[in-house]
Amino acid sequence: MSPEPFVSIIIPTLKEGLFLERTLENLKSLQFPHEIIITDGGSTDETLDIARRYTDKITVWTHPHRQTFGQAKNAGAALATGKIFVFIDADVIIPEPQKFFEEILSVFDARPKLVAMTVPLKPYADNHSWVDAFFCAPLNWFYVISNNIFHSGNASGEFQMIRHEAFRRIGGYKEHLAAGEDNEVFRNLASHGRTLSYYKLCVRHSLRRPHKLGWLRTYGIWIKNGFSVALRGKAAYKEWSVVR
């Protein structure tokens, strides 16, 4: 019998055939008890075929309306049995994942009041540019200052690591939000314990949205939606546009 998973890695997907296999292959080297959960929004490409080669924990959205990120992540969490939930995007690569998790789990062990963690975001190592580095830097520092200094709780959805008991206590992600559920869940968690941006590590991302829309436009969308969620309790957009 396989040991009970200590970490549940939850990956929301929607037509992620271009990126998902690279992400899942990257996680194959993990050598501690873990589970991978795919929560799919109704993909019509090869996403589910890829997912089935790596895990049998898959949930698929079957309703006619578009699934929100919060609904996807909560559906994955409902299947999770680990003590730590890790939410990552389908196009996220964790550098040296075994060492990464050994280090970040040791931080959780050493800080019992810590309920959630994130790490800086960087572009794929093979898709790096000075423009990406320039625009990623203020976003990463914003999360360091928000979590580590002001303890207000903020994190983007590319990588969020949350104690399962804290996640259950707050009721998970807000499912009515079309976007911004990632920052909102960290703000909620900050009222139940400490949140941290662990700047000694990072994850790498395709950055497909800013690459397609442009960094300035993407920042404008993020800022507009962030203020709307923080001040009005709802997203600035009825539906978050899919960039593939």
C-alpha positions as CSV (number, residue, x, y, z in Angstrom):
1,M,0.0,0.0,0.0
2,S,1.3,3.4,-0.9
3,P,2.0,5.8,2.0
4,E,-0.5,8.6,2.5
5,P,0.5,11.7,0.6
6,F,2.0,14.5,2.6
7,V,1.7,17.1,-0.2
8,S,-1.3,17.4,-2.6
9,I,-0.3,19.2,-5.8
10,I,-3.4,20.6,-7.5
11,I,-3.3,21.8,-11.1
12,P,-6.3,23.5,-12.7
13,T,-6.3,23.0,-16.5
14,L,-8.2,24.2,-19.6
15,K,-6.8,23.3,-23.0
16,E,-3.3,23.0,-21.6
17,G,-2.0,20.4,-24.1
18,L,1.0,22.7,-25.0
19,F,2.4,22.9,-21.5
20,L,0.9,20.3,-19.2
21,E,3.2,17.4,-20.0
22,R,6.3,19.4,-19.4
23,T,4.9,20.5,-16.0
24,L,4.1,16.9,-15.0
25,E,7.4,15.4,-16.2
26,N,9.1,18.0,-14.1
27,L,7.4,16.6,-11.0
28,K,8.2,12.9,-11.6
29,S,11.5,13.2,-9.7
30,L,9.7,13.9,-6.4
31,Q,10.7,11.3,-3.8
32,F,8.4,11.9,-0.9
33,P,4.7,10.9,-0.5
34,H,2.6,13.2,-2.7
35,E,-0.3,13.1,-5.0
36,I,-1.1,15.1,-8.2
37,I,-4.6,16.2,-8.8
38,I,-5.8,17.6,-12.2
39,T,-9.0,19.7,-12.0
40,D,-10.1,20.3,-15.6
41,G,-12.5,22.9,-16.8
42,G,-13.7,20.9,-19.9
43,S,-10.7,20.7,-22.2
44,T,-11.3,19.5,-25.8
45,D,-7.7,19.1,-26.7
46,E,-5.2,16.4,-25.5
47,T,-5.0,17.8,-21.9
48,L,-6.9,14.9,-20.3
49,D,-5.0,12.3,-22.3
50,I,-1.8,13.8,-20.9
51,A,-3.2,14.0,-17.4
52,R,-4.2,10.3,-17.3
53,R,-0.7,9.2,-18.1
54,Y,0.5,10.8,-14.8
55,T,-2.4,10.5,-12.3
56,D,-5.8,9.0,-11.8
57,K,-7.0,11.8,-9.6
58,I,-8.8,13.9,-12.2
59,T,-12.0,15.9,-11.9
60,V,-13.7,17.4,-14.9
61,W,-16.2,20.3,-15.0
62,T,-19.3,19.3,-17.0
63,H,-21.6,22.3,-16.5
64,P,-22.4,24.5,-19.6
65,H,-21.1,27.7,-18.1
66,R,-17.4,28.5,-17.7
67,Q,-15.7,27.2,-14.5
68,T,-14.1,29.9,-12.3
69,F,-10.6,29.5,-11.0
70,G,-12.0,29.2,-7.5
71,Q,-14.3,26.4,-8.5
72,A,-11.5,24.6,-10.2
73,K,-9.1,24.8,-7.2
74,N,-11.8,23.9,-4.7
75,A,-12.8,20.9,-6.7
76,G,-9.1,19.7,-6.6
77,A,-8.9,20.4,-2.9
78,A,-12.0,18.3,-2.3
79,L,-10.1,15.3,-3.6
80,A,-6.9,16.1,-1.8
81,T,-5.7,14.1,1.3
82,G,-2.3,15.8,2.0
83,K,-1.4,17.9,4.9
84,I,-0.1,20.6,2.6
85,F,-2.0,21.8,-0.5
86,V,0.1,23.2,-3.4
87,F,-1.7,25.0,-6.2
88,I,0.3,25.6,-9.4
89,D,-0.6,26.6,-12.9
90,A,-0.4,24.1,-15.7
91,D,2.5,26.0,-17.3
92,V,4.7,26.3,-14.1
93,I,8.0,24.6,-13.7
94,I,9.5,24.1,-10.3
95,P,13.4,24.1,-10.5
96,E,14.9,21.0,-9.0
97,P,11.6,20.0,-7.4
98,Q,12.9,17.6,-4.8
99,K,15.4,20.1,-3.4
100,F,12.7,22.8,-3.7
101,F,10.2,21.0,-1.6
102,E,12.7,19.8,0.9
103,E,13.7,23.4,1.6
104,I,10.2,24.9,1.6
105,L,8.7,22.2,3.7
106,S,11.5,22.7,6.3
107,V,10.3,26.3,6.5
108,F,6.8,25.2,7.3
109,D,8.1,22.8,9.9
110,A,10.1,25.5,11.6
111,R,7.2,28.0,11.7
112,P,4.0,26.5,13.2
113,K,2.2,29.8,12.8
114,L,2.9,29.9,9.0
115,V,-0.3,29.0,7.1
116,A,0.6,29.8,3.5
117,M,3.6,30.5,1.3
118,T,4.4,31.7,-2.1
119,V,7.7,32.2,-4.0
120,P,8.9,34.7,-6.7
121,L,7.9,34.1,-10.3
122,K,10.4,34.1,-13.1
123,P,10.2,33.2,-16.8
124,Y,11.1,29.9,-18.2
125,A,14.9,29.5,-18.2
126,D,14.8,28.9,-22.0
127,N,12.5,31.9,-22.6
128,H,14.2,34.6,-20.6
129,S,14.4,38.3,-21.6
130,W,15.4,41.5,-19.8
131,V,11.9,42.8,-20.3
132,D,10.4,39.8,-18.4
133,A,13.0,40.3,-15.6
134,F,12.2,44.0,-15.4
135,F,8.4,43.5,-15.1
136,C,8.6,40.4,-12.9
137,A,10.7,42.2,-10.3
138,P,8.1,44.8,-8.9
139,L,5.4,42.1,-8.8
140,N,7.7,39.8,-6.8
141,W,8.8,42.6,-4.4
142,F,5.1,43.6,-3.9
143,Y,4.4,40.1,-2.6
144,V,7.5,40.1,-0.4
145,I,6.5,43.4,1.2
146,S,2.8,42.5,1.5
147,N,3.4,39.1,3.2
148,N,6.7,39.5,5.0
149,I,6.5,43.1,6.2
150,F,2.9,44.2,6.4
151,H,1.5,40.7,6.9
152,S,-1.5,41.6,4.7
153,G,-1.4,38.4,2.6
154,N,-1.0,38.6,-1.2
155,A,0.1,36.0,-3.8
156,S,-0.5,35.2,-7.5
157,G,-1.9,31.9,-8.4
158,E,1.2,30.4,-10.2
159,F,2.3,28.9,-6.9
160,Q,0.5,28.9,-3.6
161,M,1.3,26.5,-0.7
162,I,-1.3,26.2,2.0
163,R,-1.8,24.1,5.2
164,H,-4.8,22.0,4.6
165,E,-6.4,22.8,8.0
166,A,-6.1,26.6,7.3
167,F,-7.6,26.1,3.8
168,R,-10.5,24.2,5.2
169,R,-11.0,26.8,8.0
170,I,-11.5,29.7,5.6
171,G,-13.6,27.7,3.2
172,G,-11.2,27.7,0.3
173,Y,-11.3,30.0,-2.6
174,K,-14.1,32.4,-3.4
175,E,-15.9,30.7,-6.3
176,H,-17.8,33.8,-7.5
177,L,-14.7,35.6,-8.5
178,A,-13.8,35.4,-12.2
179,A,-10.3,36.4,-11.2
180,G,-8.4,37.6,-8.2
181,E,-9.3,34.6,-6.1
182,D,-5.6,34.0,-5.6
183,N,-4.8,37.3,-3.8
184,E,-8.1,37.1,-1.9
185,V,-7.4,33.7,-0.4
186,F,-4.0,34.9,0.9
187,R,-5.6,38.0,2.4
188,N,-8.1,35.7,4.1
189,L,-5.4,33.4,5.3
190,A,-3.4,36.3,6.8
191,S,-6.2,36.7,9.4
192,H,-5.6,33.2,10.6
193,G,-1.8,33.1,10.7
194,R,1.3,34.2,8.9
195,T,1.8,34.2,5.1
196,L,5.2,34.4,3.6
197,S,6.9,35.1,0.2
198,Y,10.0,32.9,0.4
199,Y,12.3,34.8,-1.9
200,K,15.2,32.3,-1.7
201,L,13.3,30.0,-4.2
202,C,11.3,30.6,-7.3
203,V,9.1,28.9,-9.9
204,R,9.3,29.5,-13.6
205,H,6.3,30.3,-15.8
206,S,5.5,30.7,-19.5
207,L,4.3,34.3,-18.9
208,R,2.0,33.7,-21.9
209,R,-0.5,36.5,-20.9
210,P,2.0,39.4,-20.8
211,H,3.7,37.9,-23.9
212,K,0.5,38.0,-25.8
213,L,-1.2,41.1,-24.4
214,G,2.0,43.1,-23.5
215,W,3.3,43.8,-20.0
216,L,1.7,47.2,-19.6
217,R,-1.7,46.1,-20.6
218,T,-1.4,43.0,-18.4
219,Y,-0.4,45.1,-15.4
220,G,-3.4,47.4,-16.0
221,I,-5.7,44.4,-16.0
222,W,-4.2,43.0,-12.8
223,I,-4.3,46.3,-11.0
224,K,-7.9,47.0,-12.1
225,N,-9.1,43.6,-11.0
226,G,-7.1,43.7,-7.7
227,F,-8.7,47.0,-6.6
228,S,-12.1,45.7,-7.6
229,V,-11.8,42.6,-5.5
230,A,-10.2,44.4,-2.5
231,L,-12.7,47.3,-2.5
232,R,-15.9,45.8,-3.9
233,G,-15.6,42.1,-3.2
234,K,-16.0,41.2,-6.9
235,A,-13.9,40.9,-10.0
236,A,-13.7,43.7,-12.5
237,Y,-14.5,41.2,-15.3
238,K,-17.4,38.8,-15.7
239,E,-15.0,36.3,-17.3
240,W,-11.2,36.0,-17.3
241,S,-10.0,35.7,-20.9
242,V,-8.3,32.5,-21.9
243,V,-4.8,33.0,-23.4
244,R,-3.5,30.0,-25.2
